[in-house]
């Protein structure tokens, strides 16, 4: 008998527990149709290399009888640990390291977290769909199934498939101009979150730093990250990694990150929680790209706005662009937020936002650096020599600048804490 958990292969699509019958039944309800999936139905895994927490499947259902009102294609996002197991196994085997991501304790703890995060994402999409049409683009949700006591392994979201979409990887860079589209998006959802009642906020992620990131940054995971970086590019990062190892216990102070808004007397606003380059979808727009959607809201919570912005700038911008424009971009974002908030009270001042950015930077940038580490392996496997060298140059520049600035802001923040302690 198959174990009922998210880290054991099931008998459904791509070894998950979700079957064709589950999807057909739920979509008939969600779309109010009696049409069935046809014999020419197909499924493709399109999530490879684009995340660790779920399977992303593209379904062509071959509706019978045909109905033009029904989606010809749709995406199914299924919560599972199988993706993380595959990626980490391949990585740690090549490095001859133990993979603690597949220890029974980690997998069981992480399953509890995954289920909570999935249910959070379902709640967030309901919130986003209440924002007036035209303000932001949110993918249509055709059906979603929460995890419950009676549904322990089949949590998924069925959503619109958007054609001609591009993701900009962390080993590429977004321009400051493109980034402003994301800042406008974030300003809209922050402004609308101000009126979300307390009982509804309970459906969002609670204490994401303690509950979500703690499991990702336990001591043994930190050690693996340090070892991975020490072996990158013939040891070019060895000296930085030595210093990083000394500072990690202080940098990964998740309680301080959790309470940053309260510490600086800022009102809590809705935060994406994982606002990095891989969670943005772009459409070609002439010679440029237009933001099509922001996705993956599992870690959405009410917290400090700057935590999203540090992660956004660190993952999307080159080190040179980030250093040159971070303050200007915060000012631009604050202007958008003022427009959206209107006559209501602003949740924080611009100076509070800038100070929160500085204080959170060591933690937030370190979290981005840890995601970059495994991606070096992806880059090295690229058979196109020119593309490989270009990507490697981009990601090395980001990484070196991030580590330098982690050290700079860490020292700056320690001095502030020491001064406050003296006073």
Secondary structure, 3 states (H helix, E strand, C coil): CCCCCCCCCCCCHHHCCCCHHHHHHHHHHHCCCCCEECCCCEEEECCCCCCCCEEEEEEECCEECCCCCCCCCEEEEEECCHHHHHHHHHHHHHCCCCCHHHCHHHHHHHHHHHHHHHHHHHHHHHHHCCCCCCCCCCCCEEEEECCECCECCCCEEEEECCCCEECCCCCCCCCHHHHHHHHHHHHHHHHHHCCCCHHHHCCCCCCHHHHHHHHHCCHHHHHHHHHHHHCHHHHCCHHHHHHHHHHHHHHCCHHHHHCHHHHCCCCCEEECCCCCHHHEEEEEECCEEEEEEECCCCCCEEECHHHHHHHHHHHHCCHHHHHHHHHHHHHHHHHHHHHHHCCCCCCCCHHHHHHHHHHHHHHHHHHHHHHHHHHHHHHHCCCCHHHHHHHHHHHHHHHHHHHHHHHHHHHHHHHHHHHHHHC
